[in-house]
Amino acid sequence: MRCLARWVAPPLTLGLSLVSTAASAIEFKNLAGMPLSVDVTNTAIGSYRFDNRNDPYDPEGGRKPEPKFKVDDNYFDYTNRLNIQAGYWRLRLNVRLDSQVYANTTTNSNVLSRVLEETVAFGEEPDSNALYARANEYIRELNTRFVPGIYPAKLSLIYQQPGLEVTAGDFYAQLGRGLVLSVRKLDELAVDTTIRGGKVQASKSFGEFRIGGTLLGGQINPQRVDEQTGRVLIGAESPLFFGFPQPQKISTYDPNTGQLVQELEARPNFVADTVVGGRIEGGHTLVQLAGNALVLFREENQLASNLNPAIQAAQIRNFSGSVTLPQLSKYADLYVEAAGQQLVDREDQVTDGYAVYVNANGRLGPVTLSFEGKHNRRFFALSAAVDTSTVGYSASEFSLLSYSAPPTAEPIYTEPVGVPNACITGGRAQVQYRFNREASLYGWAGHYASWTEFGDANLTNCEERDDVRTNTWDSAVGFDLGFEEGKSYAKAWVGARTSDLQEATDGFVQVPGATNMFYREGYLRYDLVKHLRGAFSLQSIGFHRYRYLPERFGLPWWEGENYLALQWAPRMSAAFGFEYSSRPGCARDAAPGDFCFYASGGLVWRGAASDGIWGQIFNSVSLFVGQRRAAIRCVSGVCRLFPPFEGARLELVSRF
């Protein structure tokens, strides 16, 4: 590292003293009397995707797949994220450049030849009109996919001193427990949303008393490219988002002449909403009060078909107040937050809603009791204004993008059905008994009544009708066991979730007769580690589920996964994965009740400071080869759909 620093130092800082104090940073010890540190992290991801078997069609029946299920096969993609952080005095500059390139994808220049290959594979006689019509379907699909480029994804300049922090540029923010605002990064879901604008945070302590406040404003800046599918989220032109992907015109073939003609004007598929808000908080070590407020200004958009009232609103006002009793007694704590919401439409009509969230914990000897509860009425998440249906502009992969995350009061991995948080009452209680430091037993039970998961419920009115009500029970029991001074452990829990309709229905096409059954699930989850010898251990982690949703599928199905890894701490781990699903349509050739199987292998290497320059270049190397099933994955109420994957993926993280 010192040799590399000497090479780059002279043109940048002539005559300055330079030292490297850590393997992950370059430090200029004296720049006008102050140290300057520069931290560079680069993440490079390359993958080749084979046929992921997600195109549900029958060649013998002549039913061709939608283009979106064909263009995601047999191509190479490369994504790069370069992060530069520079710290000087009380200032910190952060810059992140995102870029992506693709190879062997379907493009406008080769679409005709690929359509001809598809026609021959179906045993059809080539017809020019049919070829051009089919090629136009692909062209419209490709308008927002596989767009190469480089752009400044995240930019920020931060000033910090005791009790004060001022940010200009991109920042994360959460007001309350996510009811009012929640803009953050979730690596597990490949979600990275910030606000580009300004934020001021200040606080002051007076003995055991403290007051603080936050002011923020700007435009929402989500991650613009979905690495899994190559889909691009394209916003309108804005001086705040210079260099970002721009809308493209769509030119298609005239079936009669074969000439390219402009069919659709360039337009965005995303509206970067403007938010202004703040928080004030204060209190004693025994009681803390806070108030949060946010106004979201939404430009008029073309999503008239979307029934979500939050998408249609011209303005959304969220506000809440909370009370925290961190030491309710020696053995308990309590948090209560009550929030209000006003949806203002284009005619200035206002729809009011509210939500209440409670979290309480009690401890008595080896027993810990926890409770979470919620009561929401006409309370909607701040869903992003993303076009998910218009041909040529759709970005359905971003349909779950949201700027708030109301607490679910449920297990963190629960998948939502319908719009469960809009009109719901329920809660979950958990009890844990700890035998000693390494052994505990726990269980929970939750019950929820919802009116927006089934049927034709009016979301805006939150009609509490029996014909749209669902009643859900969620329960589980589990244990945590530690062995060999924590080097080995076993964590496992088994649970069930049942949802029933208040009134029986015979509207399920796949189910004969009337039924109250809406959803069924039984599951087992576990994380097991056995220490072998020295730095070596063996880990098995996975889950297995039995599910039934008669509203959509006529048959119940199994799904699950298990990953077995050999760990060499802290340097390396090698894993073998096995996944399966019998969900109807899990593969193009799967008959009802058939299982689809997915196998994979992975290797992770972690560098160290002692490795010198090689440890910095190869700070972390991850290789994945094989298959993964399609699945909705959730973290604390935030969910996204991951498509099936079949291929190889290599990720290299370098830190200097």
Buried (B, 14 or more C-beta within 10 A) or exposed (E): BEEBBEEEBEEEBEEBEBEBEEBBBBBBEBBEEEBBBBBBBBBBBBBBBEBBBBBBBEEEEEEBBEBBBBBBBBBBBBBBBBBBBBBBBBBBBBBBBBBBBBEEBBBBEEBBEBBBEBBEEEEEEEEEEBBBBBBBBBBBBBBBBBBBBEBBBBBBBBBBEEEEBBBBBBBBBBBBBBBBBBBBEBEEBBBBBBBBBBBBBEBEEEEEEBBBBBBBBBBBBBBBBBBBBBBBBBBBEEEBBEEBBBBBEBBBBEBEEEEEEEBBEEBBBBBBBBBBBBBBBBBBEEBBBBBBBBBBBBEEBBBEEBEBBBBBBBBBBBBBBBBBBBBBEEBBBBBBBBBBBBBBBEEEEEBEBBBBBBBBBBBEEEEBBBBBBBBBBBBBBBBBBBBBEBEBBBBBBBBBBBBBBBBBBBBEBBBBBBBBBBBBBBBBBBBBBBEEEBBBBBBBBBBBBBBBBBBEBBBBEBBEBEBBBBBBBBBBEBBBBBBEEEEBBBBBBBBEBBBBBBEEBEEBEEBEEEBEBBBBBBBBBBBBBBBEEEEEBBBBBBBBBBBBBBBEBEEBBEBBBBBBBBBBEEEBBBBBBBBBBBBBBBBBEBEEEEBBEBEBEBBBBBBEEEEBEEBBBBBBBBBBBBBBBBBEBBBBBBBBBBBBBBBBBBBBBBBB
